[in-house]
Amino acid sequence: MTYRPRNYKERIIHRLKIVQGHLKKVISMIEDDEYCIDVLHQSLAVQSSLKEIDNLILQNHLQTCVVDDIKSGNKKKSIDEIMKVFKKIK
């Protein structure tokens, strides 16, 4: 039976633990002098997984915190905050 996280937080933590395992594999590959391209493939998989986790966190933030800010009249604060994040992504 496949593990099914019950909520957003559990889902993120589950994915982070998977990434942690993959990152440990990258470290061991480097230590064992494995083929560079194989290491790069594994590293790219870790980076891709982290981006997906970031997307889940952002989605949750938009659906909760941003909606609450807009409802309470703090639209500019939320937009500015999100824009700062997007500027870091570039």
C-alpha positions in Angstrom: 0.0 0.0 0.0 1.3 3.5 -0.9 1.7 6.1 1.8 -0.8 8.9 1.4 -0.1 12.1 3.4 -3.2 13.4 5.1 -2.6 17.2 4.8 -0.4 19.8 3.3 2.3 19.8 6.1 2.6 16.1 6.1 2.8 16.1 2.3 5.7 18.6 2.4 7.6 16.8 5.2 7.2 13.5 3.4 8.6 15.0 0.2 11.5 16.6 2.0 12.5 13.3 3.6 12.5 11.7 0.2 14.8 14.6 -1.1 17.0 14.1 2.0 17.5 10.5 1.0 18.3 11.4 -2.6 20.8 14.1 -1.4 22.5 11.5 0.8 22.8 9.4 -2.3 24.5 12.2 -4.2 27.0 12.7 -1.3 27.8 9.0 -1.3 28.2 9.0 -5.1 30.7 11.8 -4.8 32.6 10.0 -2.0 32.6 6.8 -4.1 34.0 8.6 -7.2 31.0 7.5 -9.3 30.6 8.7 -12.9 30.1 12.5 -13.0 27.1 12.4 -15.3 25.3 9.9 -13.0 26.0 12.3 -10.1 24.6 15.2 -12.1 21.5 13.3 -13.0 20.9 12.5 -9.4 21.6 16.1 -8.4 19.2 17.5 -11.0 16.5 15.2 -9.6 17.1 16.6 -6.1 16.8 20.2 -7.5 13.7 19.4 -9.4 12.1 17.9 -6.3 12.9 20.9 -4.3 11.3 23.2 -6.9 8.1 21.1 -6.7 8.2 21.4 -2.9 8.6 25.2 -3.3 5.6 25.2 -5.6 3.5 23.4 -3.0 4.5 25.8 -0.3 3.7 28.8 -2.5 0.3 27.3 -3.5 -0.6 26.8 0.1 0.6 30.3 1.0 -1.6 31.8 -1.8 -4.6 29.7 -0.8 -4.4 30.6 2.9 -2.2 33.6 4.0 -2.7 35.7 0.8 -6.5 35.1 0.8 -6.6 36.1 4.4 -4.5 39.3 3.8 -6.7 40.3 0.9 -9.9 39.8 2.9 -8.4 41.9 5.7 -7.4 44.7 3.4 -3.6 44.0 3.3 -3.5 43.3 -0.5 -0.4 45.4 -1.1 1.6 43.7 1.6 0.9 40.2 0.2 1.7 41.3 -3.4 5.0 42.9 -2.4 5.9 39.8 -0.4 5.2 37.5 -3.3 7.1 39.7 -5.7 10.2 39.6 -3.5 10.0 35.8 -3.8 9.7 35.8 -7.6 12.6 38.2 -7.9 14.8 35.8 -5.9 13.8 33.0 -8.3 15.3 34.7 -11.4 
